[in-house]
Amino acid sequence: MLSHRNGNLSMVYFQDFVLEGFESGLETQALLFAVFLALYMVTVLGNFLMIIVITLDSHLHSPMYFFLKNLSFVDLCYSSVIAPNALANYFSSSKVITFAGCATQLFFFSLLGTTECFLLGVMAYDRFMAICSPLRYPITMCQSVCTCLVLGAYCGGCFNSVVQTNFTFHLPFCSSNRINHFFCDVPPLLQIACGNTAINELLLFGICGLIIVGVTFVILISYGYITVTILRMRTGAGRRKVFSTCGSHMTAVTLFFGTAFVMYAQPGAIESMEQGKVVSVFYTLVIPMLNPLIYSLRNKDVKEALGRLGQKHMAI
């Protein structure tokens, strides 16, 4: 913002931001609040239940469910970084978020989103080892290896988050403090920056594009080998079991990477914020809500574990 002081022009930098969210009438705002609240409640309950079931049921203490438990934890935190503040803003006239609050939200959003991306790649590799090398699987995917893979996913997420947050908040925000979004993300923040954002855009598309393409490549290679192995199976029951397990993962991968690519890995995403807000609802609320449903409804082991947990609860 430019202001006159003693006849000279000077820069005024904003200390707070305003999250504009979805601009609409009161009835539409009330409907959006109800939808956001319902999505968030189902997300919390579904992912929390998955974590509890996998932790308590000894039949699910395997690498696949160790990764699934971590995915549920990431989804739970991922939505919680965005949804509570977005819901509170529906009842706020100012919709203000501080500079530090915005930076913190962006950091954890980027950290958890990138971590989920890497986790989906790790889960594909786990299925590849389980199906294509079943005899070596217990040794290759031992507890220490699984822990290192999960820590690696978090480290990769932390790296991307530090880079994106640091470069974004080193920009001067002096043209406007109104963010055309319902949470702090890189594309809408670059829109209101009054400095040169070319490096930031290059980092956004470069790093995020590299991560998305790299992890997608790992997933495609893994499932290419899995497909060949399935076609060599002699029994139809074995094929159906593998397809059931891998189908859940592929559904989750398609949903997550499809929306991530639209938002971060294509030129022009920064200019289309209205489309970006709708897409953001999918990967911040809808997908974290669907993941536990996808993995539980299409997974016989999880359904049986839920049944056992329910029987124990009834017996108490």
N, C-alpha and C positions, 0 to 999 in steps of 0.2 A: 504494500500500500504506500502511495506517495503522499507526503504531507508537507505543508509549507511551514517553515520555521525561520523567522527573520528574513523572509523573502527568498530563502534557499529551499531547494527540494532535498528531502531526506527520506530514507527508507524506514518504515515502521514494520517490524517483524512481529507476527502473531505468536502469542504464547499458548493459545487454545485453538482447537478446531471444532467445527460444528458438523456432525454427521447428519446429512440431509435425509438419508434413507430413501424410502419409497414415497414420492409426493402423490398424495391422493386425498379424497374427502374423509370425513370422520367415519362413515360406515365402512369404507374400504380399509381404513386404518385399523378399525376394530376387528375386521375379518382377518387381516394380515397378522394382527397380534394373536388371535386364536389359532391360526395355522402355525405360526412360529412356536407358540407355547406347546401345542400338541406334538409337533415334530420333535421339539427338544425333550419333552417328557418321555416320549417313546424311545428316543435315543439314549437317554440316561438309564431308563429301566432295562432296555434290551442289552446294552453293553455291560451294565453292572451285573445283570443276571448271567451273561456269558462268562464274565470274570469269576463269579462265585461258583458256577457249575464246574468250570474247568479246574479251579483250585481245589474244590472239595471232592470231586469224583476221581478216584485213582485210575479208572479206565481211560481217562483223558490225559494222563500224564505222559504225553509223547511229544516229539518235536513239533508236529503239525499243530497241535493244540496249544503248545507253548507260544508259538508265533501268533496263533489266533487270539490268545489271551492278551498279548501285547498289542495286537491290532485293535482289540476292543478298548483297551486302556487309552490308546492314542485317539481313537474316535471319540471317546468320552471327554477327554481333555480338549480335543480339537473343537468340538461344538461348544464346550463350556467357555472357551476363550471369546466366542462371538455372541452366542445366543442371549445370555443374561443381560449384557449391556444393550443389545438390540431391543430386547423386550422392555427394558427400563426406559428407553428413549421414546417408546410409544406413549408414555405418560409424562414425558418431560417437554416443557415448552422451549427450552434452550437447546437440548440435545448436544451439550458441550462435552468434549473429551479433552483432557489436558495434553500438552505436548508429550510429556513423559508417559501418560497413559496410552496414547496413540502408538508411541514407539514400542512400548511393552506388548501391546496387543499384536502389532505387526510381527515382533520377534517371535512370540510363541505360536502365532498362526503359521508363520513360515516354517518354524522348527517342526511343528507337529505334522503339517501338510507334507513336507519333504520326507520326514521320517516314515509316514504312511506309504509314500511312493516306494521307498527302498524296502519296506517290509513286504509289500506285495511282490516285489522281485525276489526277496529271500524265500517267501512262501512258494513261489513257482520253482525255485531251485530245490527246495525241500521235497516237493512232489516229484520232481525229476529223479532225485536220488532214491526216493522210496519205490518208485515204479520201475525205473530202468536199472537200478543196481540194488535190489532188495537185500542181497547177502552182505553187501558192504555198508548198507544204510545205518545199522546200529553203531558202527564204528565211526563212519564219516560224520554223522549227525549226532554226536555225543553231546552231553549237556554243556561242556565247555565251548564247543564249536557253536552251538545254538546261542549261547550267551554272547559270544564274540560277534556273531552276525547281527544280533539285536543291538548291541552297543555300537557296532559299525553303522547301522541305520540311523541311530540317534546322533552319532558324530557327523554323518553326512548332512543330516537335517540341521544340526547346529552350525555347520560351516556355511550353508546356503543362507540361513537366517541371519547370521552375523554380517555377511557380505551385503545382503539386500537391505537390512535395517540400517547399517552404518552408512552406506552410500545414499540411501534415501533421505535420512535425517541430517545429512551434511548439506543438503540443498537449502537455499533460502526460500521461505514461504512468505512472500510479501504481496502477492497479487490478490489472494483471497484466502480465507480460512474455512471455507465451506466445502466439505468433502462430499462429492456426489456419490455416496455409497452408504451402506448401513454398518460398515466397520472399516478399520484402517488397513488398506491394502496398497501395494506398490502402484498399480496403474492409476487409481484416482488421486493418489498423492502427487504423482508426477504431473498430473493435469493442472494442479494449482501451484506448482513450484515456479518461481520466476527466474531460475537459473537455467543453464544449459543441461538438458536431461539426456543427451545423446549417449553418454557413457552408461547412465542408469538403464536406459532401454536396451543397450547392448548386453549389459550384465543380466538383465531380466530374461531376455529372449535367449541369450547364450547359455547361461548356467541352467535355467529351468528347461530350456529345450534340450540341452545335453543330457540332463538327468532323465527327462521323460523318454527321449529316444533311446538312451542307454539301457534303462530298466526295461523298456518295451522290447528291446532286442534280446535281452536275457530271457524274458518271459516267452517270446516267440520261439527262441532256440529250445528252451526247456520243453515247451509244449509240442514242438516239432518231434523231438525224440520220444515224448510220451505218446503221441499219436501213432508213431511207428510201432512202439511196444504194444499198444492196445490192439492194433490190427493183427499182431502176431499171436495174440491170446486165443486159445482154443475154446474156452468156455464163455458162454454168453453172460453168466452170472458175474464172472470176473470183470468183463468189460463194463457191465452196468454199474458195478461198484466204483470202478475207476472214474467213469464218466460222471457219476453223482458227486464224487469228491472234487474232481477237477472242474466240473461245471459251475459249482458255487464260486470257486476262486476266479474263474474266467469272467463270470458275471460281475463280480466286484471290481476286477481289473478294468473291464470295458467301461463301466460307469465312471470310475475315478479318473482314468487316463483320458477318456473322451472329454470330460468337462475341463480337466487341467490343460489339455492341449488348446481348447477353444479360448481359454482365459490367458494363458501365459506363453504359449509356444508358437504363436502366429503373429506376424506383423499386423498392426491395425487394431489389436485388442484394446489398447489404451484409449482409442478414440470412441469405442462403442460401449460406454458405461451403462446404458440402459440394458443392453444385452448382458453385460457383465454382472449386473446386480441379480438378474434372474438366474444366470449360470452359477453365481456364488451361492445362492440358496441351495442348489443341488449338492455342491461339494462341501458345504459347511453344515447342512442340516439333513438333507434327504439321504445322501449316501451313508453318513454315519448311522442313520436310523435303519437303513435297509441292510447294512452288513450283518448284524446279528440275526436278522430274519432270514437272509439268504443262507447263512452258514448253519442255522438251526433247522429250518424247515426242509432243507435238502440233504441233511446229514443224519443218517440213522444213529450213529454213536451219540451225537448231541441230544437227539430226541429221547434215546434210552436213558441217558444221564439225567435229563430233566425229569423223566418218569421216576427214576430212583430217588432223586432229590425230593420230589413231591411225596413219594411214599414215606420217606423218612420224616418229612414234616408232618404228615398225617398221623404217623405213629407216635409222635411226641405228645 
